[in-house]
Amino acid sequence: MRTRRSTSLATLATLLAIALAGALVSPGSPATGSTLAAPTSRGQQAAGTGTLAVSPARFVGGQSLTWTGRLPHRGVRTITLQRFLNRPGDTWIDVQGFSARTNADGSFSFHYPAPDMIDIGFRVKSGRYATQKLDLFPAQQDVVLWAEQPLLRGAGRTPTTRVAAGLPFTIVADTTPAAGMPVFPGRVLTLERRVDATRWLPVGVTAVGPSGEGRFLDITSSIGNPVYRVIEADLTGGLDQIGWYPSFPTYFDSVDPTGRPAPTRTPARPLRATPDATPPVPAQRAATTAALRWRWGYPIFDFDWTSGESLTSPPWRGSRPQGEWTEYLGGTGRVAKRSGQLGVWSGRTDRYGSGNRGTTATTLQGNAQPYGRWELKLRTVTRSGGSPYLVRAELVPERARDYDCGAHNITVAEVRQGQRTARIGATQDRTRWSRTVRLGNLENSAPAVAVELMDDHVTWFVNSRPVGVLEEREVTGGVPMTLRLSLVGSDDHEMANTTLLSDWQRGFPLNSSPGVLDGPSLTRSTSTSSCRS
């Protein structure tokens, strides 16, 4: 295997940190609007084990829980909270930063935020004494919108997004659209109207009521298709660590008051859709990561979405733990955390949805580097028929002035939904290099894809295996590069409802670990496009 060394130093201790983190992979995620019929916790007690319970009974990721129980033996002891990912071959992992003590009778009570991942086991342990395993099933945040306007001819009691232009109406935001979701009375809600794919104009502010709903009164609109969304504010007072959460963009039909609709471009509802439930990834051991195999050292950033994070939360660890994820919402989709994963959605599939059209993307801002290594997990979930989205993970210049119509982009992986192969590639001015690689079906697997960018080569990896090498100098021109995840779709017709999920995203500096140069080469071609994006 040919390698080339970079200039900085790596430490053996950081490799152990990466090895432990490599196992922290969420097994799955529910879809938007799904009803959690399962209990929120399930305990399994064997003879000679202690007890463990949490309250309240219904909760979301980041919400403060009271953990109570008793070890099977008396005495004051320091205790450790551990989690178990419920996959074959997994082991118990200490929850970092946690410390508490038992009472003299072996009992304990402490506060700790709820996880966001579904069906993760926890126990309390001290030496050889441990409690039963408690499996937790957090609810997932959500908010849906509809209009109330009794003056509109034909208006009924059924939630609608059709309103009469020029007349006041009310937008209702329901933060508990699924049964059993917790209510947070007083939580601030902000209504925004879309200006373009990256800008939203605040329209009004209200608060969640006892029923879980908030109301925005006296909204007016001219004839057309205004697009609104609602942001649930951070809940970080006291012991809670619940990040802000957005609704999907909701398209309203603002029509002539007589009831005659104006020509619209409101996306059509899907004719058929499967229930809004994300099937879990089949149980399997996490694949070896490129960072672990090639000794990339301690990450600059590591986003893992396991608690109450929002898009603007910093990574949970890293030598430079900063950065946030921005939104590009060009259609019906949204970007948000879901069940321990960063999610890019094309749209909803239930009655509150506005279809599946346009491009939705998210870009990491505030932690770019000109050369380095990046790695992330990918999977998709498709719930309805229609044209397949193009799923894309790439490196792009962080600064807008460096973008140059995509002339420096690195395609980490690009796959048409439903296919088992992906395209990798790089662009330099009008020259393109690309190769087709086997990725597997993203519906039932979650490969780790990675790229190594150095001043004299680019190397691509799938599950730690080199799948492509490009030996060219300064392909990206040395500009700061960052990660972008996209669902690329059409504005003109209905697409297949698709969610792109990523368990974690990590960046690494160039250290003393050698660059990998042994792998298949890419094919060179010339681009004739006037703008490469």
Helices and strands as residue ranges (DSSP letters): E 3-5, H 12-21, E 41-44, E 51-55, E 64-70, E 78-84, E 93-94, E 100-101, E 107-113, E 120-126, E 129-130, E 133-136, E 144-148, E 162-164, E 169-174, E 188-196, E 199-207, E 213-219, E 227-232, E 245-246, E 250-251, E 253-255, H 290-293, E 301-303, E 324-329, E 334-338, E 341-345, E 360-365, E 372-377, E 379-382, E 390-397, G 400-402, G 404-406, E 410-416, E 421-428, E 431-438, E 448-454, E 457-462, E 465-470, E 481-488, E 498-502, E 505-508, E 514-516, E 523-526
